[in-house]
Amino acid sequence: MSLLAKKWVLCGLAAAMASSAAVAQTQGYPNRAVTIVVPTTAGGTADILGRLLGKKLGDMWGQPVVVENRSGAGTQIGTEYAARAKPDGYTLMLTFNELATLSAVNKNTRVDVVRDFTRVGKIGSLPVVILGNPKVTANTMAELVAQLQAAPGKYTYSSGGPGSILHLYTEMFKQVAKVDMLHVPYRGALEASTALIAGEVDVLVQFANGNVINYVTSGKAKGYAVASPQRLTRLPDVPTTAEVGMPDLQLEAWYGLFAPAGLPNDLKQKINRDLIEVMKQPDIQERLVTLNMQVQSGTSESFDAFFLNEHERWTKLIADAGIQGN
């Protein structure tokens, strides 16, 4: 046998051994505890989802699934930790759409959000609603836009801080509506909502979670439009952005499961299938409804394409608007 032929035989054997090892790893997974890193504090939506789905996955796998909150520096500390973990399926990360904007907003971050992660699967999303303080005289989106255009820089909006997703949502709204408002940053999304209903700011573009929906139904805030294709069941009188003449303004607060880059494909597919199976369970469906979460599970490939599109979309907006984080 020639030297070249021997080389090809050895390469084939090596590939076969690697494939067999990957299959064995998938079939035996997991054989110990799995950690889901949540890069925010306990009690938020990502944390709730992590504990809810982690418990069900643990039951399915017969191994503990532990949620580990690693908050700080926005979401950077937990994100960097998860990115540096071994890509063996025993460290996962449940996070949300701020991951797509992290490296664009924070120039000093040590994570490449595209290169350093494997996209395992999308979980779902919360719709986004454009809100006003009741003291604002505009009662419709057309009236609001007219007021904002007539007085550039006079009206204010709150966010969870410079470069936060609420900041970016509002910058997108400003771009589409061709308006200008004064940014008033707060420490987080909860504080931004509190500022609106307390009358400290005029406008807020916020996740339509249970609390926010209650603000609208109770009259503590005006709901001008939902940035989704359909109206919300719990806010039937609030039109969509398409209905008020802004079809390009589509926003969502999405959540997904990630792993460090290099996770073997067979293992990624297994975790994705198990995640989808868990989300089909009736009690999980009911709980997600109470969170106002729209379930959007699918293949890891579809989530990968979705994430890359989100990353490109928001990176362009951040560059165009000259946005920098804290």
DRENSE-241055 format. One line per field, with one value per atom (N, C-alpha, C): residue number from 1; atom name; x, y, z. Coordinates in steps of 0.2 Angstrom, whole numbers. Example, Ala and Ser with C-alpha at 12.3 -4.5 7.8 and 13.67 -1.06 7.14 Angstrom:
BEGIN
num c(1,1,1,2,2,2)
atome c(N,CA,C,N,CA,C)
px c(66,62,66,64,68,64)
py c(-28,-22,-16,-11,-5,0)
pz c(39,39,39,35,36,39)
//
This chain:
BEGIN
num c(1,1,1,2,2,2,3,3,3,4,4,4,5,5,5,6,6,6,7,7,7,8,8,8,9,9,9,10,10,10,11,11,11,12,12,12,13,13,13,14,14,14,15,15,15,16,16,16,17,17,17,18,18,18,19,19,19,20,20,20,21,21,21,22,22,22,23,23,23,24,24,24,25,25,25,26,26,26,27,27,27,28,28,28,29,29,29,30,30,30,31,31,31,32,32,32,33,33,33,34,34,34,35,35,35,36,36,36,37,37,37,38,38,38,39,39,39,40,40,40,41,41,41,42,42,42,43,43,43,44,44,44,45,45,45,46,46,46,47,47,47,48,48,48,49,49,49,50,50,50,51,51,51,52,52,52,53,53,53,54,54,54,55,55,55,56,56,56,57,57,57,58,58,58,59,59,59,60,60,60,61,61,61,62,62,62,63,63,63,64,64,64,65,65,65,66,66,66,67,67,67,68,68,68,69,69,69,70,70,70,71,71,71,72,72,72,73,73,73,74,74,74,75,75,75,76,76,76,77,77,77,78,78,78,79,79,79,80,80,80,81,81,81,82,82,82,83,83,83,84,84,84,85,85,85,86,86,86,87,87,87,88,88,88,89,89,89,90,90,90,91,91,91,92,92,92,93,93,93,94,94,94,95,95,95,96,96,96,97,97,97,98,98,98,99,99,99,100,100,100,101,101,101,102,102,102,103,103,103,104,104,104,105,105,105,106,106,106,107,107,107,108,108,108,109,109,109,110,110,110,111,111,111,112,112,112,113,113,113,114,114,114,115,115,115,116,116,116,117,117,117,118,118,118,119,119,119,120,120,120,121,121,121,122,122,122,123,123,123,124,124,124,125,125,125,126,126,126,127,127,127,128,128,128,129,129,129,130,130,130,131,131,131,132,132,132,133,133,133,134,134,134,135,135,135,136,136,136,137,137,137,138,138,138,139,139,139,140,140,140,141,141,141,142,142,142,143,143,143,144,144,144,145,145,145,146,146,146,147,147,147,148,148,148,149,149,149,150,150,150,151,151,151,152,152,152,153,153,153,154,154,154,155,155,155,156,156,156,157,157,157,158,158,158,159,159,159,160,160,160,161,161,161,162,162,162,163,163,163,164,164,164,165,165,165,166,166,166,167,167,167,168,168,168,169,169,169,170,170,170,171,171,171,172,172,172,173,173,173,174,174,174,175,175,175,176,176,176,177,177,177,178,178,178,179,179,179,180,180,180,181,181,181,182,182,182,183,183,183,184,184,184,185,185,185,186,186,186,187,187,187,188,188,188,189,189,189,190,190,190,191,191,191,192,192,192,193,193,193,194,194,194,195,195,195,196,196,196,197,197,197,198,198,198,199,199,199,200,200,200,201,201,201,202,202,202,203,203,203,204,204,204,205,205,205,206,206,206,207,207,207,208,208,208,209,209,209,210,210,210,211,211,211,212,212,212,213,213,213,214,214,214,215,215,215,216,216,216,217,217,217,218,218,218,219,219,219,220,220,220,221,221,221,222,222,222,223,223,223,224,224,224,225,225,225,226,226,226,227,227,227,228,228,228,229,229,229,230,230,230,231,231,231,232,232,232,233,233,233,234,234,234,235,235,235,236,236,236,237,237,237,238,238,238,239,239,239,240,240,240,241,241,241,242,242,242,243,243,243,244,244,244,245,245,245,246,246,246,247,247,247,248,248,248,249,249,249,250,250,250,251,251,251,252,252,252,253,253,253,254,254,254,255,255,255,256,256,256,257,257,257,258,258,258,259,259,259,260,260,260,261,261,261,262,262,262,263,263,263,264,264,264,265,265,265,266,266,266,267,267,267,268,268,268,269,269,269,270,270,270,271,271,271,272,272,272,273,273,273,274,274,274,275,275,275,276,276,276,277,277,277,278,278,278,279,279,279,280,280,280,281,281,281,282,282,282,283,283,283,284,284,284,285,285,285,286,286,286,287,287,287,288,288,288,289,289,289,290,290,290,291,291,291,292,292,292,293,293,293,294,294,294,295,295,295,296,296,296,297,297,297,298,298,298,299,299,299,300,300,300,301,301,301,302,302,302,303,303,303,304,304,304,305,305,305,306,306,306,307,307,307,308,308,308,309,309,309,310,310,310,311,311,311,312,312,312,313,313,313,314,314,314,315,315,315,316,316,316,317,317,317,318,318,318,319,319,319,320,320,320,321,321,321,322,322,322,323,323,323,324,324,324,325,325,325,326,326,326)
atome c(N,CA,C,N,CA,C,N,CA,C,N,CA,C,N,CA,C,N,CA,C,N,CA,C,N,CA,C,N,CA,C,N,CA,C,N,CA,C,N,CA,C,N,CA,C,N,CA,C,N,CA,C,N,CA,C,N,CA,C,N,CA,C,N,CA,C,N,CA,C,N,CA,C,N,CA,C,N,CA,C,N,CA,C,N,CA,C,N,CA,C,N,CA,C,N,CA,C,N,CA,C,N,CA,C,N,CA,C,N,CA,C,N,CA,C,N,CA,C,N,CA,C,N,CA,C,N,CA,C,N,CA,C,N,CA,C,N,CA,C,N,CA,C,N,CA,C,N,CA,C,N,CA,C,N,CA,C,N,CA,C,N,CA,C,N,CA,C,N,CA,C,N,CA,C,N,CA,C,N,CA,C,N,CA,C,N,CA,C,N,CA,C,N,CA,C,N,CA,C,N,CA,C,N,CA,C,N,CA,C,N,CA,C,N,CA,C,N,CA,C,N,CA,C,N,CA,C,N,CA,C,N,CA,C,N,CA,C,N,CA,C,N,CA,C,N,CA,C,N,CA,C,N,CA,C,N,CA,C,N,CA,C,N,CA,C,N,CA,C,N,CA,C,N,CA,C,N,CA,C,N,CA,C,N,CA,C,N,CA,C,N,CA,C,N,CA,C,N,CA,C,N,CA,C,N,CA,C,N,CA,C,N,CA,C,N,CA,C,N,CA,C,N,CA,C,N,CA,C,N,CA,C,N,CA,C,N,CA,C,N,CA,C,N,CA,C,N,CA,C,N,CA,C,N,CA,C,N,CA,C,N,CA,C,N,CA,C,N,CA,C,N,CA,C,N,CA,C,N,CA,C,N,CA,C,N,CA,C,N,CA,C,N,CA,C,N,CA,C,N,CA,C,N,CA,C,N,CA,C,N,CA,C,N,CA,C,N,CA,C,N,CA,C,N,CA,C,N,CA,C,N,CA,C,N,CA,C,N,CA,C,N,CA,C,N,CA,C,N,CA,C,N,CA,C,N,CA,C,N,CA,C,N,CA,C,N,CA,C,N,CA,C,N,CA,C,N,CA,C,N,CA,C,N,CA,C,N,CA,C,N,CA,C,N,CA,C,N,CA,C,N,CA,C,N,CA,C,N,CA,C,N,CA,C,N,CA,C,N,CA,C,N,CA,C,N,CA,C,N,CA,C,N,CA,C,N,CA,C,N,CA,C,N,CA,C,N,CA,C,N,CA,C,N,CA,C,N,CA,C,N,CA,C,N,CA,C,N,CA,C,N,CA,C,N,CA,C,N,CA,C,N,CA,C,N,CA,C,N,CA,C,N,CA,C,N,CA,C,N,CA,C,N,CA,C,N,CA,C,N,CA,C,N,CA,C,N,CA,C,N,CA,C,N,CA,C,N,CA,C,N,CA,C,N,CA,C,N,CA,C,N,CA,C,N,CA,C,N,CA,C,N,CA,C,N,CA,C,N,CA,C,N,CA,C,N,CA,C,N,CA,C,N,CA,C,N,CA,C,N,CA,C,N,CA,C,N,CA,C,N,CA,C,N,CA,C,N,CA,C,N,CA,C,N,CA,C,N,CA,C,N,CA,C,N,CA,C,N,CA,C,N,CA,C,N,CA,C,N,CA,C,N,CA,C,N,CA,C,N,CA,C,N,CA,C,N,CA,C,N,CA,C,N,CA,C,N,CA,C,N,CA,C,N,CA,C,N,CA,C,N,CA,C,N,CA,C,N,CA,C,N,CA,C,N,CA,C,N,CA,C,N,CA,C,N,CA,C,N,CA,C,N,CA,C,N,CA,C,N,CA,C,N,CA,C,N,CA,C,N,CA,C,N,CA,C,N,CA,C,N,CA,C,N,CA,C,N,CA,C,N,CA,C,N,CA,C,N,CA,C,N,CA,C,N,CA,C,N,CA,C,N,CA,C,N,CA,C,N,CA,C,N,CA,C,N,CA,C,N,CA,C,N,CA,C,N,CA,C,N,CA,C,N,CA,C,N,CA,C,N,CA,C,N,CA,C,N,CA,C,N,CA,C,N,CA,C,N,CA,C,N,CA,C,N,CA,C,N,CA,C,N,CA,C,N,CA,C,N,CA,C,N,CA,C,N,CA,C,N,CA,C,N,CA,C,N,CA,C,N,CA,C,N,CA,C,N,CA,C,N,CA,C,N,CA,C,N,CA,C,N,CA,C,N,CA,C,N,CA,C,N,CA,C,N,CA,C,N,CA,C,N,CA,C,N,CA,C,N,CA,C,N,CA,C,N,CA,C,N,CA,C,N,CA,C,N,CA,C,N,CA,C,N,CA,C,N,CA,C,N,CA,C,N,CA,C,N,CA,C,N,CA,C,N,CA,C,N,CA,C,N,CA,C,N,CA,C,N,CA,C,N,CA,C,N,CA,C,N,CA,C,N,CA,C,N,CA,C,N,CA,C,N,CA,C,N,CA,C,N,CA,C,N,CA,C,N,CA,C,N,CA,C,N,CA,C,N,CA,C,N,CA,C,N,CA,C,N,CA,C,N,CA,C,N,CA,C,N,CA,C)
px c(4,0,4,3,7,6,11,10,4,2,-4,-10,-10,-16,-16,-11,-11,-13,-11,-14,-21,-24,-31,-35,-32,-35,-35,-29,-29,-34,-34,-39,-46,-48,-54,-56,-51,-51,-52,-49,-49,-56,-59,-66,-71,-70,-75,-75,-69,-68,-71,-70,-73,-81,-83,-91,-93,-90,-92,-92,-87,-86,-92,-94,-99,-106,-107,-113,-114,-108,-108,-109,-106,-107,-115,-118,-125,-130,-128,-132,-132,-126,-125,-127,-129,-130,-137,-138,-132,-132,-126,-124,-122,-123,-122,-126,-126,-130,-128,-133,-132,-134,-130,-131,-133,-139,-141,-139,-135,-133,-138,-140,-145,-141,-139,-135,-138,-144,-148,-149,-152,-154,-160,-161,-167,-173,-178,-185,-187,-182,-184,-187,-189,-192,-187,-181,-176,-175,-175,-174,-180,-186,-192,-192,-190,-190,-185,-179,-174,-176,-179,-181,-187,-191,-197,-195,-191,-189,-184,-179,-174,-177,-182,-185,-188,-191,-194,-189,-183,-178,-175,-174,-171,-175,-182,-186,-185,-185,-184,-177,-172,-165,-163,-167,-165,-159,-157,-152,-154,-151,-152,-150,-155,-153,-153,-148,-147,-146,-151,-150,-145,-141,-135,-136,-138,-138,-131,-129,-122,-124,-126,-128,-122,-123,-118,-116,-114,-112,-117,-123,-128,-129,-128,-128,-121,-116,-109,-106,-106,-103,-105,-111,-114,-113,-113,-112,-105,-100,-93,-92,-95,-94,-96,-102,-105,-101,-98,-95,-88,-85,-79,-79,-86,-87,-85,-84,-83,-89,-88,-94,-96,-98,-100,-107,-111,-118,-120,-115,-116,-116,-115,-116,-120,-126,-130,-131,-134,-136,-143,-147,-154,-154,-155,-154,-159,-159,-164,-160,-164,-162,-156,-155,-149,-143,-142,-136,-135,-140,-138,-135,-136,-133,-127,-125,-120,-114,-111,-104,-105,-110,-111,-112,-115,-116,-110,-107,-101,-95,-91,-85,-80,-80,-75,-76,-82,-84,-79,-78,-73,-77,-83,-87,-89,-88,-90,-97,-103,-109,-111,-108,-109,-105,-98,-93,-93,-94,-93,-99,-104,-110,-113,-116,-120,-127,-131,-138,-142,-145,-148,-155,-159,-166,-170,-174,-178,-184,-186,-191,-197,-197,-203,-201,-207,-205,-211,-210,-215,-216,-222,-223,-221,-221,-218,-224,-225,-231,-228,-231,-229,-234,-231,-235,-234,-239,-239,-241,-239,-241,-248,-253,-260,-260,-255,-255,-254,-251,-250,-257,-258,-265,-267,-262,-263,-266,-271,-275,-274,-271,-270,-263,-260,-253,-252,-257,-257,-256,-260,-259,-253,-250,-244,-238,-238,-233,-233,-239,-240,-237,-239,-236,-229,-226,-218,-215,-218,-215,-215,-220,-221,-217,-214,-210,-204,-199,-193,-189,-188,-184,-188,-194,-198,-201,-203,-205,-200,-201,-196,-198,-193,-195,-190,-192,-188,-185,-179,-177,-173,-171,-167,-160,-158,-151,-148,-143,-140,-138,-140,-139,-143,-148,-152,-157,-161,-165,-171,-173,-179,-176,-170,-167,-167,-165,-164,-171,-176,-183,-186,-184,-187,-183,-176,-173,-176,-178,-181,-187,-191,-198,-196,-192,-190,-188,-184,-182,-188,-192,-198,-203,-204,-209,-207,-200,-197,-198,-197,-198,-191,-191,-186,-188,-185,-187,-181,-182,-176,-176,-170,-169,-168,-171,-170,-169,-163,-161,-162,-165,-165,-161,-161,-157,-159,-166,-168,-175,-178,-184,-190,-189,-195,-195,-189,-188,-191,-190,-192,-200,-203,-210,-213,-210,-212,-212,-206,-206,-211,-214,-219,-226,-227,-234,-234,-228,-227,-227,-227,-227,-221,-215,-209,-206,-209,-208,-214,-214,-220,-221,-216,-217,-212,-214,-210,-212,-207,-208,-205,-210,-209,-212,-209,-212,-219,-223,-230,-231,-228,-229,-235,-236,-242,-243,-238,-238,-240,-236,-237,-245,-247,-254,-259,-257,-262,-261,-256,-255,-260,-261,-265,-272,-274,-281,-284,-279,-281,-281,-279,-278,-272,-267,-261,-256,-258,-254,-258,-257,-260,-256,-260,-257,-258,-253,-254,-254,-249,-249,-245,-246,-242,-238,-231,-227,-226,-232,-233,-238,-238,-242,-249,-251,-258,-259,-265,-267,-266,-265,-265,-272,-273,-279,-281,-276,-278,-278,-276,-276,-280,-286,-289,-291,-291,-292,-286,-280,-274,-272,-271,-270,-263,-261,-254,-251,-244,-240,-242,-244,-246,-252,-257,-263,-263,-258,-257,-252,-250,-246,-239,-237,-230,-228,-229,-228,-221,-216,-209,-207,-211,-209,-212,-208,-209,-204,-206,-202,-204,-199,-201,-195,-197,-192,-192,-187,-186,-182,-183,-179,-176,-170,-168,-162,-161,-156,-150,-144,-137,-132,-127,-122,-115,-110,-103,-102,-98,-97,-93,-94,-91,-95,-101,-105,-106,-105,-106,-113,-114,-121,-126,-124,-128,-131,-127,-129,-133,-132,-136,-143,-143,-150,-154,-150,-154,-157,-153,-155,-161,-160,-166,-172,-172,-178,-181,-177,-179,-183,-180,-182,-189,-190,-196,-202,-199,-204,-207,-202,-204,-209,-208,-212,-219,-220,-227,-231,-228,-232,-237,-243,-249,-248,-245,-243,-238,-233,-229,-232,-236,-240,-244,-248,-252,-248,-242,-238,-235,-233,-231,-236,-242,-248,-248,-247,-248,-242,-237,-231,-232,-238,-239,-234,-231,-225,-228,-226,-228,-223,-225,-221,-219,-212,-209,-204,-205,-200,-199,-193,-191,-184,-182,-175,-170,-164,-158,-156,-157,-155,-159,-166,-170,-168,-167,-165,-158,-153,-147,-148,-152,-154,-157,-162,-165,-161,-156,-151,-147,-144,-139,-143,-149,-153,-154,-156,-157,-150,-145,-138,-136,-138,-136,-141,-147,-152,-150,-149,-148,-141,-136,-129,-129,-133,-134,-137,-143,-146,-141,-138,-133,-128,-125,-120,-123,-129,-132,-134,-136,-138,-132,-126,-121,-122,-125,-127,-121,-120,-115,-118,-116,-118,-115,-116,-113,-106)
py c(-6,0,6,11,17,21,26,30,35,37,41,37,31,26,25,24,23,29,35,41,42,40,40,35,29,24,27,30,32,38,42,48,45,40,37,34,30,27,32,38,43,46,47,50,45,39,34,33,34,34,40,46,52,51,49,48,43,38,33,36,40,43,48,52,56,53,47,43,41,38,36,41,47,53,55,55,56,51,45,39,39,41,41,48,52,59,60,63,65,59,59,54,57,64,67,74,78,84,89,92,97,104,109,116,121,124,129,136,140,146,151,156,161,167,172,177,183,182,188,185,190,188,184,181,176,180,177,180,183,184,187,181,183,178,173,174,169,164,167,163,158,161,157,151,153,148,143,145,140,135,137,133,128,131,127,122,123,119,114,117,113,107,108,103,97,99,94,90,94,90,85,88,83,77,78,72,67,70,66,62,66,63,59,59,56,58,65,68,75,78,85,90,95,100,106,110,115,122,126,133,137,140,144,151,156,163,166,169,172,179,184,190,195,201,206,209,215,219,218,219,217,210,207,199,197,201,199,194,194,189,182,181,174,172,177,175,173,176,175,168,167,160,155,155,150,149,154,153,149,150,147,140,137,131,125,119,114,112,111,110,103,100,93,92,98,97,98,98,99,106,111,118,121,123,126,133,137,144,146,148,151,158,162,169,172,178,181,186,190,194,199,200,205,201,195,191,193,194,196,203,207,214,215,210,211,214,211,213,219,221,227,233,232,238,238,233,233,231,236,235,231,231,228,221,218,212,207,201,196,190,191,186,188,184,184,180,184,180,175,176,172,166,167,162,158,161,157,153,153,149,144,139,135,136,138,139,132,131,124,125,130,130,136,139,144,142,145,143,147,154,158,165,169,176,179,185,190,195,197,203,209,214,221,226,230,235,242,247,254,257,260,262,270,273,280,281,287,289,292,290,293,300,304,311,314,309,311,312,317,318,314,311,307,301,299,293,287,289,284,285,280,280,286,287,293,300,300,306,307,301,301,303,300,302,309,312,319,323,322,326,325,319,319,322,322,325,333,335,342,345,341,344,339,339,335,336,331,331,333,335,337,332,326,321,316,312,307,300,296,289,285,280,277,270,268,261,258,252,249,250,256,258,259,263,263,257,255,249,243,244,239,238,232,230,235,238,243,249,251,257,255,249,248,247,245,245,252,256,263,267,265,268,265,259,256,260,261,265,272,275,282,282,277,277,276,271,270,275,278,284,291,291,297,303,301,305,306,310,311,312,308,309,309,311,312,305,302,296,297,293,293,286,284,277,276,270,268,261,259,253,246,246,240,241,235,236,237,234,235,243,246,253,257,255,259,259,253,253,257,257,261,268,270,277,280,275,277,278,273,274,279,281,286,293,293,300,303,299,302,303,299,299,298,300,300,293,290,284,278,272,266,261,258,252,246,242,237,230,225,218,218,214,214,208,208,203,204,200,201,207,210,216,222,222,227,227,221,221,223,222,225,232,235,243,245,242,245,244,238,236,240,242,246,253,255,262,266,262,265,267,264,266,266,269,269,264,260,255,258,260,263,257,253,247,242,236,230,228,227,226,219,216,209,208,203,202,202,199,199,203,205,208,203,205,201,199,193,191,195,197,200,208,210,217,218,216,215,222,228,234,238,235,238,236,240,238,236,232,230,236,236,241,242,236,236,239,239,242,249,252,259,262,258,261,260,255,254,246,243,236,234,238,236,236,239,239,232,227,221,219,219,218,212,208,203,202,200,198,191,188,181,178,171,167,161,159,153,149,143,139,138,140,140,135,133,129,132,131,133,131,135,133,126,122,115,110,111,105,101,94,90,90,89,90,85,79,74,76,79,80,87,91,97,95,90,88,85,81,77,82,87,92,96,98,101,97,91,87,86,85,85,91,97,103,104,102,103,98,92,87,90,93,96,101,106,111,109,103,101,99,98,95,100,98,103,108,105,110,115,113,118,124,121,126,131,128,132,137,135,140,146,144,149,154,151,156,161,159,164,169,167,172,176,175,178,176,170,168,165,167,163,158,152,146,146,146,146,141,135,130,128,125,123,120,119,115,120,117,121,125,122,126,132,132,138,143,141,145,149,145,148,153,152,157,163,162,167,172,169,172,177,174,177,183,183,188,194,192,196,200,196,199,205,203,208,214,213,218,223,221,225,228,225,228,234,233,239,245,244,249,252,248,251,255,253,257,263,263,269,274,272,276,278,275,277,275,269,268,264,266,262,261,255,253,256,255,258,256)
pz c(0,0,0,-4,-5,2,3,8,8,2,2,4,1,3,10,13,21,24,22,25,25,19,18,23,23,28,35,37,44,45,40,41,41,37,38,45,47,54,59,59,64,63,57,57,59,58,60,68,71,78,81,78,81,81,75,74,79,81,86,93,94,101,102,96,97,98,94,95,102,105,112,117,116,120,120,114,114,118,116,119,127,129,137,140,136,139,142,148,152,158,160,165,172,172,178,178,183,183,177,175,169,172,171,173,167,169,164,167,164,166,164,169,167,169,164,165,168,172,176,183,187,193,194,199,200,200,197,197,191,186,180,175,169,165,163,161,159,165,171,177,178,177,178,172,166,161,162,165,166,171,176,182,180,176,173,169,164,159,161,166,169,173,176,180,176,171,166,162,160,157,162,168,173,174,174,175,169,163,157,157,159,158,164,170,176,179,178,181,183,188,190,185,184,180,185,186,191,187,189,186,191,187,190,188,192,191,191,186,185,182,186,184,185,182,183,176,176,170,164,166,161,161,156,155,154,154,152,156,162,167,165,166,164,157,153,146,144,147,146,150,155,159,155,152,148,142,139,132,133,139,141,143,144,147,142,144,140,136,129,125,125,131,131,133,133,135,142,146,153,156,152,153,147,149,144,146,142,144,141,146,144,144,139,139,134,132,128,123,120,114,115,121,122,120,120,118,111,106,99,99,104,104,108,112,117,114,109,107,103,100,97,101,107,112,116,118,123,119,117,113,117,123,127,129,127,129,126,130,128,124,122,119,112,107,100,100,100,102,96,90,85,85,86,85,92,97,104,106,103,105,99,102,98,99,94,95,95,101,102,100,103,101,104,100,102,107,112,117,115,114,113,114,114,114,118,120,123,118,116,112,115,111,113,112,117,116,117,114,114,119,124,130,131,133,135,142,145,152,151,155,154,154,156,155,148,144,137,134,130,128,122,118,112,114,111,112,107,101,96,94,90,88,83,79,74,78,83,87,91,94,97,92,87,82,80,79,77,82,89,94,95,94,94,89,83,77,78,81,82,87,91,97,98,93,94,100,104,110,116,115,121,125,122,126,128,133,136,135,136,136,141,144,149,146,149,146,152,151,157,157,153,153,146,145,139,135,129,126,128,133,135,129,129,124,123,129,129,125,126,123,115,113,106,103,107,104,103,107,106,101,100,94,88,87,81,80,85,85,82,85,83,75,73,66,62,63,59,59,65,66,64,63,61,67,73,79,83,87,92,99,104,111,115,121,126,130,130,133,141,145,152,154,155,157,165,166,173,174,180,181,178,176,173,171,168,164,169,175,180,182,183,185,179,173,167,167,169,169,175,180,186,185,181,179,175,170,166,170,174,178,183,185,190,187,181,177,176,177,176,169,165,158,154,147,143,139,137,133,135,134,135,130,127,123,127,129,134,132,135,134,137,133,136,140,146,151,155,160,164,167,170,174,169,163,158,156,154,152,157,163,169,169,168,168,162,157,151,153,155,157,163,167,173,172,166,165,167,170,173,167,161,155,149,144,137,133,129,125,118,114,107,102,103,97,100,97,99,92,93,88,86,84,83,77,73,67,69,75,78,84,85,92,97,103,109,112,114,116,123,127,133,132,126,124,117,117,110,107,111,108,106,108,106,99,94,87,86,81,79,76,75,72,64,61,54,53,58,58,58,62,63,58,52,47,48,52,54,53,47,46,47,46,47,55,59,66,69,69,72,77,84,89,94,97,101,106,112,117,117,113,113,118,119,124,120,122,118,123,121,124,120,123,120,123,120,122,120,123,120,113,109,103,103,98,98,100,102,104,99,99,94,91,85,81,84,85,87,94,98,105,105,101,100,97,93,90,96,100,105,110,112,117,114,108,104,104,103,102,109,114,121,124,122,124,120,114,111,114,116,119,126,129,136,135,130,129,126,124,122,128,134,139,142,143,144,150,155,161,159,155,153,148,144,139,144,149,153,157,159,163,158,152,147,145,145,144,149,155,161,161,158,157,150,147,140,135,136,132,126,120,113,112,112,111,104,103,96,95,97,97,89,88,81,81,75,74,76,78,80,74,68,61,60,62,61,66,72,78,76,73,71,66,61,55,58,63,66,70,74,78,74,69,64,61,59,57,62,68,73,75,75,76,71,65,59,60,61,61,67,73,78,78,75,75,70,65,60,64,68,71,76,80,85,82,76,73,70,67,64,69,75,81,85,84,89,96,97,104,107,113,118,124,127,134,139,145,151,152)
//
